[in-house]
Amino acid sequence: MEPRSGCPINAAVEVLGDRWALLVLRDLIFGDRRYFRALLTGSIEGIASNILADRLVRLLDAGILTRGTAVRGQRARYSLTEAGIQTLPIIYALGNWGLDWRPGSAELRIRQQLMHDEGPAFLEELMDELRVRHLGAPPKPSNGPSPLERLDAAHAAAAEQDQREHG
């Protein structure tokens, strides 16, 4: 995948500048949606199957994802590469901008707020956890819940609170 120019911003935007590509990465990272069907049905924004298929091919071609071989009766599983894991700080920065400048529900903002509050060390821990899940890296010793477990717990608590308030 050759960029249109040698500009590094252009090269990144050609791969990541599409909203669907970033949302697919979001769902792979935070939702652990690793299969086509899970990505398709789990998208709250309602991605169309042809758009999802196209973005997965683009991300594969760019070296952001790998695709496991589908054996008869099984579905192919997508995994982040190291380049894909390194998109987390970009997604984090976009999310922080969204927290500051765009409205949204508490339930959908809570993960970003937690990452924002925890800061760069949390991002590093999360990237290490993604390396374990997607690249097969050995887990690092930890005290307490993992970053993804903490994000999921915060989301579940916010969803429960929202349900109580709006019944």
Secondary structure in CASP SS format (residue, H / E / C, confidence):
PFRMAT SS
TARGET T0000
AUTHOR 0000-0000-0000
METHOD secondary structure of the structure
MODEL  1
M C 1.00
E C 1.00
P C 1.00
R C 1.00
S C 1.00
G C 1.00
C C 1.00
P H 1.00
I H 1.00
N H 1.00
A H 1.00
A H 1.00
V H 1.00
E H 1.00
V H 1.00
L H 1.00
G C 1.00
D C 1.00
R H 1.00
W H 1.00
A H 1.00
L H 1.00
L H 1.00
V H 1.00
L H 1.00
R H 1.00
D H 1.00
L H 1.00
I H 1.00
F H 1.00
G C 1.00
D C 1.00
R C 1.00
R C 1.00
Y E 1.00
F H 1.00
R H 1.00
A H 1.00
L H 1.00
L H 1.00
T H 1.00
G H 1.00
S C 1.00
I C 1.00
E C 1.00
G C 1.00
I C 1.00
A C 1.00
S H 1.00
N H 1.00
I H 1.00
L H 1.00
A H 1.00
D H 1.00
R H 1.00
L H 1.00
V H 1.00
R H 1.00
L H 1.00
L H 1.00
D H 1.00
A C 1.00
G C 1.00
I C 1.00
L E 1.00
T E 1.00
R E 1.00
G C 1.00
T C 1.00
A C 1.00
V C 1.00
R C 1.00
G C 1.00
Q C 1.00
R C 1.00
A C 1.00
R E 1.00
Y E 1.00
S E 1.00
L E 1.00
T C 1.00
E H 1.00
A H 1.00
G H 1.00
I H 1.00
Q C 1.00
T C 1.00
L H 1.00
P H 1.00
I H 1.00
I H 1.00
Y H 1.00
A H 1.00
L H 1.00
G H 1.00
N H 1.00
W H 1.00
G H 1.00
L H 1.00
D H 1.00
W H 1.00
R C 1.00
P C 1.00
G C 1.00
S C 1.00
A H 1.00
E H 1.00
L H 1.00
R H 1.00
I H 1.00
R H 1.00
Q H 1.00
Q H 1.00
L H 1.00
M H 1.00
H H 1.00
D H 1.00
E H 1.00
G C 1.00
P H 1.00
A H 1.00
F H 1.00
L H 1.00
E H 1.00
E H 1.00
L H 1.00
M H 1.00
D H 1.00
E H 1.00
L H 1.00
R H 1.00
V H 1.00
R H 1.00
H H 1.00
L H 1.00
G C 1.00
A C 1.00
P C 1.00
P C 1.00
K C 1.00
P C 1.00
S C 1.00
N C 1.00
G C 1.00
P C 1.00
S C 1.00
P H 1.00
L H 1.00
E H 1.00
R H 1.00
L H 1.00
D H 1.00
A H 1.00
A H 1.00
H H 1.00
A H 1.00
A H 1.00
A H 1.00
A H 1.00
E H 1.00
Q H 1.00
D H 1.00
Q H 1.00
R H 1.00
E H 1.00
H H 1.00
G C 1.00
END
